[in-house]
């Protein structure tokens, strides 16, 4: 076995010690079991083929643009009309 040190926030340490005590386990054993679970969930199994994720191919939806390409920049920089409700929060500058 390998010895290591970790740092935990106080609240997490108290909770983990409580769980270990309730299950009559050492903190080390509870930590090993927790790490074994994380490894089983997040790491691919040996020998498995993982494919590199790529963007899906684009789909032509047809139709004509609503605005000419030369007008995009101007429209994108216009302020939003007052009657249009904004969604989300604006960033403060």
C-alpha distances in whole Angstrom, upper triangle without the diagonal:
4,7,10,13,16,19,21,25,26,28,24,22,25,25,21,22,25,23,20,23,25,23,21,18,16,15,12,12,15,14,11,14,16,14,14,18,18,17,19,22,22,21,23,22,21,25,27,29,30,33,34,35,39,42,44,48,50,53,57,58,62,64,66,64,66,66,67,64,66,66,62,62,65,64,60,61,64,63,63,66,66,66,63,60,57,54,51,51,53,51,52,53
4,6,10,13,17,19,23,24,26,23,21,24,24,21,21,25,23,21,23,26,24,23,19,16,15,12,13,16,13,11,15,16,14,15,18,18,17,19,22,21,20,23,22,22,25,27,29,29,32,32,34,38,41,43,46,49,52,56,57,61,63,64,62,64,64,65,62,64,64,60,59,62,61,58,59,61,61,60,63,64,64,61,58,55,52,49,49,50,48,49,50
4,7,10,14,16,20,21,23,21,18,21,22,19,19,23,22,19,22,25,23,22,18,15,13,10,13,15,12,12,15,16,14,16,19,19,18,21,23,23,22,25,25,25,28,30,32,31,34,34,36,39,42,45,48,51,53,57,58,62,64,65,63,64,64,65,62,64,64,60,59,62,61,58,58,61,60,60,63,63,64,60,58,54,51,48,48,49,47,48,49
4,7,10,13,17,18,21,18,16,19,20,17,18,21,21,19,21,24,23,22,19,15,13,10,13,15,12,12,15,15,13,16,18,17,17,21,22,21,21,24,25,25,28,29,31,30,33,33,34,37,40,43,46,48,51,55,56,59,61,62,60,61,61,62,60,61,61,57,56,59,58,54,55,57,57,56,59,59,60,57,54,51,48,45,44,46,43,44,45
4,7,10,14,15,18,15,13,17,18,15,16,20,20,18,20,23,23,22,18,15,12,11,14,15,12,13,16,15,14,17,19,18,19,22,23,22,22,26,27,27,31,31,33,32,35,34,35,38,40,43,46,49,51,55,56,59,61,62,60,61,60,61,59,60,60,56,55,57,57,53,53,56,55,54,58,57,58,55,52,49,46,43,42,43,41,42,43
4,7,10,12,15,12,11,14,16,13,14,18,18,17,19,22,22,21,18,15,12,11,14,14,11,13,15,14,13,16,18,16,17,21,21,20,21,25,26,27,31,31,32,31,33,32,33,36,38,41,44,46,49,52,53,56,58,59,57,58,57,59,56,57,57,53,52,54,54,50,50,52,51,51,54,54,55,52,49,45,42,39,38,40,38,39,40
4,7,9,12,10,9,13,14,13,14,17,18,17,20,22,22,22,20,17,13,13,17,15,13,15,18,16,15,19,20,18,20,23,23,22,23,27,28,30,33,33,35,33,35,34,34,37,38,41,45,46,49,52,53,56,58,58,56,57,56,58,55,57,56,52,51,53,52,48,49,51,49,49,52,52,53,50,47,43,41,37,36,38,35,36,37
4,6,8,6,6,10,11,10,12,14,15,15,17,20,20,21,18,16,12,13,16,14,12,15,17,14,15,18,19,17,19,22,22,21,23,27,29,30,34,33,35,33,35,34,34,37,38,41,44,46,48,52,52,55,57,57,55,56,56,57,55,56,55,51,50,52,51,47,48,50,48,48,50,50,51,48,45,42,38,35,34,36,34,35,36
4,6,5,6,9,10,11,12,14,16,17,18,20,21,22,20,18,15,16,19,17,15,18,19,17,17,21,21,19,22,25,24,23,25,29,31,33,37,36,37,35,37,36,35,38,39,41,45,46,49,52,52,55,56,57,55,55,55,56,54,55,54,50,49,51,50,46,46,48,46,46,48,47,48,46,42,39,37,33,32,34,32,33,34
4,5,5,6,9,10,11,12,14,15,17,18,20,21,19,18,14,17,19,17,16,19,20,18,19,23,23,22,24,27,26,26,28,32,34,36,39,39,40,38,40,39,39,41,42,45,48,49,52,55,55,58,59,60,58,58,58,59,57,59,57,54,52,54,53,49,49,51,49,48,51,49,50,48,45,42,39,35,34,36,34,35,37
4,5,5,6,9,10,11,13,14,16,17,19,20,19,18,15,17,19,16,16,19,20,17,19,22,22,21,24,26,25,25,28,31,33,36,39,38,40,37,39,38,38,40,41,43,47,48,50,53,53,56,58,58,56,56,56,58,56,58,56,53,51,53,52,48,48,50,48,47,49,48,48,46,42,40,37,33,33,35,34,34,36
4,5,5,6,9,10,11,12,14,15,17,18,16,15,12,14,16,13,12,16,16,14,15,19,18,17,20,22,21,22,24,28,29,32,35,34,36,34,36,35,35,38,39,41,45,46,48,51,51,55,56,57,55,55,55,57,55,57,55,52,51,53,51,48,48,50,48,47,49,48,49,46,43,40,37,33,33,35,34,35,37
4,6,5,6,9,10,10,12,14,15,16,14,13,9,12,14,12,11,15,16,14,15,19,19,18,21,23,23,23,25,29,30,33,36,36,37,36,38,37,37,40,41,44,47,49,51,54,54,58,60,60,58,58,59,60,58,60,59,55,54,56,55,51,51,53,51,50,53,52,52,50,46,44,40,37,37,39,37,38,40
4,6,5,6,9,10,11,12,14,15,14,13,11,14,16,13,13,17,18,16,18,21,21,21,24,25,25,26,28,32,33,35,39,38,40,38,41,40,40,43,44,46,50,51,53,56,56,60,61,62,60,60,60,62,60,62,61,57,56,58,56,53,53,54,52,51,54,52,53,50,47,44,41,38,38,40,39,39,41
4,6,5,6,9,10,11,13,14,13,13,11,14,15,12,12,16,16,14,16,19,18,18,22,23,22,23,26,30,31,33,37,36,38,36,38,38,38,41,42,44,47,49,51,54,54,57,59,60,58,58,58,61,59,60,59,55,55,56,55,51,52,53,51,50,52,51,51,49,45,43,39,36,36,39,38,39,41
4,5,5,6,9,10,11,12,10,10,7,10,11,8,9,12,12,11,13,16,15,16,19,20,20,21,24,27,28,30,34,33,36,34,37,37,36,39,41,43,47,48,50,54,54,57,59,60,58,59,59,61,59,61,60,56,55,57,56,52,53,54,53,51,54,53,53,50,47,44,41,38,38,40,39,41,43
4,6,5,6,9,10,10,9,8,6,10,11,9,10,14,14,13,16,18,18,19,22,23,23,25,27,30,31,33,37,36,39,37,40,40,40,43,44,47,50,52,54,57,57,61,63,64,62,62,63,65,63,65,63,60,59,61,59,56,56,58,56,55,57,56,56,54,50,48,44,41,41,44,42,43,46
4,5,5,6,9,10,10,10,9,13,13,11,13,16,15,15,18,20,19,20,23,24,24,26,28,32,32,35,38,38,40,39,41,41,41,44,45,47,51,53,54,58,58,61,63,64,62,62,63,65,63,65,64,60,60,61,59,56,57,58,56,55,57,56,56,53,50,47,44,41,41,44,43,44,46
4,5,5,6,8,8,10,9,12,11,8,11,14,12,12,15,17,16,17,20,21,21,23,25,29,29,32,35,34,37,36,38,39,38,42,43,45,49,50,52,55,55,59,61,62,60,61,62,64,62,64,63,59,58,60,58,55,56,57,56,54,56,55,55,53,49,47,43,40,41,44,43,44,47
4,6,5,6,5,6,6,9,8,6,9,12,11,11,14,16,16,18,20,21,22,24,25,28,29,31,34,34,37,36,39,39,39,43,44,46,50,52,54,57,57,61,63,64,63,63,64,66,64,66,65,61,61,63,61,57,58,60,58,57,59,58,58,56,52,50,46,43,44,46,45,47,49
4,5,5,6,7,8,12,11,10,13,15,15,15,18,20,20,21,24,25,25,27,29,32,32,34,38,38,41,39,42,43,43,46,48,50,53,55,57,61,60,64,66,67,66,66,67,69,67,69,68,64,64,66,64,60,61,63,61,59,62,60,60,58,54,52,48,46,46,48,47,49,51
4,6,8,10,11,14,13,11,14,17,15,16,19,20,19,21,24,24,25,27,29,32,32,35,38,38,40,39,42,43,43,46,47,49,53,54,56,60,59,63,65,66,65,65,66,68,67,69,67,64,63,65,63,60,61,62,60,59,61,60,59,57,53,51,48,45,45,48,47,49,51
4,5,9,10,13,11,9,13,14,12,14,17,17,17,19,22,22,23,25,27,30,29,32,35,35,38,37,40,41,41,44,46,48,51,53,55,58,58,62,64,66,64,65,66,68,66,68,67,64,63,65,63,60,61,63,61,59,62,61,60,58,54,52,48,46,46,49,48,50,52
4,7,10,12,10,10,13,14,13,15,18,19,19,21,23,24,25,27,29,31,31,33,36,36,39,39,42,43,43,47,49,50,54,56,58,61,61,65,67,69,67,68,69,71,69,71,70,66,66,68,66,63,64,65,64,62,65,64,63,61,57,55,51,49,49,52,51,52,55
4,6,8,6,6,10,11,10,12,15,15,16,18,20,21,22,24,26,28,28,30,33,34,37,36,39,40,40,44,46,48,51,54,56,59,59,63,65,67,65,66,67,69,67,69,68,64,64,66,64,61,62,64,62,61,63,62,62,59,56,54,50,47,48,50,49,51,53
4,5,5,6,9,10,11,12,14,15,17,19,20,21,23,24,25,28,28,30,33,34,37,36,39,40,40,44,46,48,52,54,56,60,60,64,66,67,65,66,67,69,66,68,68,64,63,65,64,60,61,63,62,60,63,62,63,60,56,54,50,47,47,50,48,50,52
4,6,5,6,9,10,10,12,14,15,16,18,20,21,22,24,27,27,29,32,33,35,34,37,38,38,41,43,46,49,51,54,57,57,61,63,64,63,63,64,65,63,65,64,60,60,62,61,57,58,60,58,57,60,59,59,57,53,50,47,44,44,46,45,46,48
4,6,5,6,9,10,11,12,14,15,16,18,20,21,22,25,25,26,30,30,33,32,35,36,37,40,42,44,48,50,53,56,57,61,63,64,62,63,64,65,63,65,64,60,60,62,61,57,58,60,59,58,61,60,61,58,54,52,48,45,45,47,46,47,49
4,5,5,6,9,10,11,12,14,15,17,19,20,21,24,23,25,28,29,32,31,34,35,36,40,42,44,47,50,52,56,56,60,62,64,62,63,64,65,63,65,65,61,60,63,61,58,59,61,60,59,61,61,61,58,55,52,49,46,46,48,47,49,50
4,5,5,6,9,10,11,12,14,15,17,18,20,23,23,25,28,28,31,30,33,34,34,38,40,42,46,48,50,53,54,58,60,61,60,60,61,63,61,63,62,58,58,60,59,55,56,58,57,55,58,58,58,55,51,49,45,42,43,45,44,46,48
4,5,5,6,9,10,11,12,14,15,16,18,21,21,23,27,27,29,28,31,32,32,36,38,40,43,46,48,51,52,56,58,59,57,58,59,60,58,60,60,56,55,58,56,53,54,56,54,53,56,56,56,53,50,47,44,41,41,43,42,43,45
4,5,5,6,9,10,10,12,14,15,16,19,19,20,24,24,27,26,30,30,31,35,37,39,43,45,48,51,52,56,58,59,58,59,60,61,59,61,60,57,56,59,57,54,55,57,56,55,58,58,58,55,52,49,45,43,43,45,44,46,47
4,5,5,6,9,10,11,13,14,15,18,18,20,23,23,26,26,29,30,31,34,36,38,42,44,46,50,51,54,57,58,57,58,59,60,58,61,60,56,56,59,57,53,55,57,56,54,57,57,57,54,51,48,44,42,42,45,44,46,48
4,5,5,6,9,10,11,12,14,17,18,20,24,23,26,24,27,28,28,32,34,36,39,42,44,47,48,52,54,55,54,55,56,57,55,57,57,53,53,55,53,50,51,53,52,51,54,53,53,50,47,44,41,38,39,41,40,42,44
4,5,5,6,9,10,10,11,15,15,17,21,21,23,22,25,26,26,30,32,34,38,40,42,46,47,51,53,54,53,54,55,56,54,56,55,52,51,54,52,49,50,52,52,51,53,53,54,50,47,44,41,38,39,41,40,42,43
4,6,5,6,9,10,10,13,13,15,19,19,21,21,24,25,26,30,32,34,38,40,42,46,47,51,53,55,53,55,56,57,55,57,57,53,53,56,54,51,52,54,54,52,55,55,55,52,49,46,43,40,41,43,42,44,46
4,5,5,6,9,10,13,13,16,19,18,21,20,23,24,25,28,30,32,36,38,40,44,44,48,51,52,51,52,53,55,53,55,55,51,51,54,52,48,50,52,51,50,53,53,53,49,46,44,40,38,39,41,40,43,45
4,5,5,6,8,11,13,15,19,18,20,18,21,22,22,26,28,30,33,36,38,41,42,46,48,50,48,49,50,52,50,52,51,48,48,50,49,45,47,49,48,47,50,50,50,46,44,41,37,35,36,38,37,39,41
4,5,5,5,9,9,12,15,15,17,16,19,20,21,25,27,29,33,35,38,41,42,46,48,50,49,50,51,52,50,52,52,48,48,51,50,46,48,50,50,49,52,52,52,49,46,43,40,37,38,40,39,41,43
4,6,6,8,8,11,14,13,16,15,19,20,21,25,27,28,32,35,37,41,41,45,48,50,49,50,51,53,50,53,53,49,49,52,50,47,49,51,51,49,52,53,52,49,46,44,40,38,39,41,41,43,45
4,6,8,10,13,16,14,16,15,17,19,19,22,24,26,29,32,34,38,38,42,45,46,45,47,48,49,47,50,49,46,46,49,47,44,46,48,47,46,49,49,49,45,43,40,36,34,36,38,37,40,42
4,7,9,12,15,13,15,13,15,16,16,20,22,24,27,30,32,36,37,41,43,45,43,45,46,47,45,47,47,43,43,46,45,41,43,46,45,44,47,48,47,44,41,39,35,33,34,36,35,38,40
4,6,9,12,10,12,11,14,15,16,20,22,24,28,30,33,37,38,42,44,46,45,46,47,48,46,48,48,45,45,48,46,43,45,48,47,46,49,50,50,47,44,41,38,36,37,39,38,40,42
4,6,8,7,8,8,11,13,14,18,21,23,26,29,31,35,37,40,43,45,44,46,47,48,45,48,48,45,45,48,47,44,46,48,48,47,50,51,51,47,45,43,39,37,39,41,40,43,44
4,6,6,9,10,13,16,17,21,24,25,29,32,34,38,39,43,46,48,47,49,50,51,49,52,52,48,49,52,50,47,49,52,52,51,54,55,55,51,49,46,43,41,43,44,43,46,48
4,6,9,10,14,16,19,22,26,27,30,33,36,39,41,45,48,49,49,51,52,53,50,53,53,50,50,54,52,49,51,54,54,53,57,58,57,54,52,49,46,44,45,47,46,49,50
4,6,9,13,15,18,21,25,26,28,32,34,38,40,43,46,48,48,50,51,52,49,52,53,49,50,53,52,49,52,54,55,54,57,58,58,54,53,50,47,45,47,48,47,50,51
4,6,10,13,15,18,22,22,25,29,31,35,36,40,43,45,45,47,48,49,46,49,50,46,47,51,49,46,49,51,52,51,54,55,55,51,49,47,43,42,44,45,44,48,49
4,6,10,12,15,19,19,22,26,28,31,34,37,40,42,42,44,45,46,43,46,47,44,44,48,47,44,46,49,50,49,52,53,53,49,48,45,42,41,42,44,43,46,47
4,7,9,12,16,17,20,23,25,29,31,34,38,39,39,41,42,43,40,43,44,40,41,44,43,40,43,45,46,45,48,50,49,46,44,41,38,37,39,40,39,42,43
4,6,9,12,13,16,20,22,26,28,31,34,36,35,38,39,39,37,40,41,37,38,41,40,37,40,43,44,43,46,48,47,44,42,40,37,36,38,39,38,41,42
4,6,10,12,15,18,21,24,27,30,33,34,33,36,36,37,34,37,38,34,35,38,37,35,37,40,41,40,43,45,45,41,40,37,35,33,35,36,35,38,39
4,7,9,12,15,18,22,24,27,30,31,30,33,33,34,31,34,35,31,32,35,34,31,34,37,37,37,40,42,42,38,37,34,31,30,32,33,32,36,36
4,6,9,12,15,18,21,24,26,28,27,29,30,30,28,31,32,28,29,33,32,29,32,34,35,35,38,40,40,36,35,33,30,29,31,32,32,35,36
4,6,9,12,15,17,20,23,24,23,26,26,27,25,28,28,25,26,29,28,26,29,31,32,32,35,37,37,33,32,30,27,27,29,30,30,33,34
4,6,9,13,15,18,21,22,22,25,26,27,25,28,29,25,27,30,29,27,30,32,33,32,35,37,37,33,33,30,28,28,31,31,32,35,36
4,7,10,13,15,18,20,20,23,24,25,23,26,27,24,26,29,28,26,29,32,33,33,35,38,37,33,33,32,30,30,32,33,33,37,38
4,7,9,12,15,16,16,19,21,21,19,23,24,21,23,26,25,23,27,29,30,30,32,35,34,31,31,29,28,28,31,31,32,35,36
4,6,9,12,14,15,18,20,21,20,23,24,21,24,27,25,24,28,29,31,30,32,35,34,30,31,29,28,29,32,32,33,37,38
4,5,9,11,12,15,17,18,17,21,22,20,23,25,24,23,27,28,30,29,31,34,33,30,31,30,29,30,33,33,34,38,39
4,7,10,11,13,16,17,17,21,21,19,23,25,22,22,26,27,29,27,29,32,30,27,28,28,27,28,31,32,33,37,38
4,7,9,12,15,16,16,20,20,19,22,24,22,23,26,27,29,28,29,32,31,28,29,29,29,31,34,34,35,39,40
4,7,9,12,13,15,18,18,17,21,22,20,21,25,25,27,26,27,30,29,26,28,28,28,30,33,33,35,38,39
4,6,9,10,11,15,15,14,18,19,17,19,22,22,25,24,25,28,27,25,27,27,28,30,32,32,34,37,37
4,5,7,8,12,11,10,14,15,14,15,18,19,21,21,22,25,25,22,24,24,25,27,29,28,30,33,33
4,7,9,12,10,10,14,14,12,13,17,17,19,18,19,22,21,19,22,22,23,25,28,27,29,32,32
4,6,8,6,7,10,11,9,11,14,14,17,17,18,22,21,19,22,22,23,26,27,26,28,30,30
4,5,5,7,10,11,10,12,15,16,19,19,21,25,25,23,25,25,26,28,30,28,29,32,31
4,5,5,8,10,10,11,14,15,19,20,22,25,26,24,26,25,26,28,29,27,28,30,30
4,6,7,8,10,11,13,14,18,19,21,25,26,24,27,26,27,29,29,27,28,30,29
4,6,5,6,9,10,11,15,16,18,21,22,20,23,22,24,26,27,25,26,28,27
4,6,5,6,9,10,14,14,17,20,21,19,21,20,21,23,24,22,23,25,25
4,6,5,6,9,12,14,17,20,22,20,22,20,22,23,23,21,21,23,22
4,6,5,6,10,12,15,18,20,18,21,20,22,23,23,21,21,23,22
4,5,5,9,10,12,15,17,15,17,17,19,20,21,19,20,22,22
4,6,8,9,13,16,17,15,17,15,17,18,18,16,17,19,19
4,6,9,12,15,17,15,17,16,18,18,18,15,16,18,17
4,6,9,12,14,13,15,14,17,18,18,16,17,18,18
4,6,9,12,11,13,12,15,16,15,13,15,16,16
4,6,8,7,9,9,12,14,14,12,15,17,17
4,6,6,9,10,13,16,16,15,18,19,20
4,5,7,9,13,15,15,14,18,18,20
4,6,9,13,16,17,16,20,21,23
4,6,9,13,14,14,18,20,22
4,7,10,11,12,16,18,20
4,7,8,9,12,15,17
4,7,9,12,15,18
4,7,10,13,16
4,6,9,12
4,6,9
4,6
4
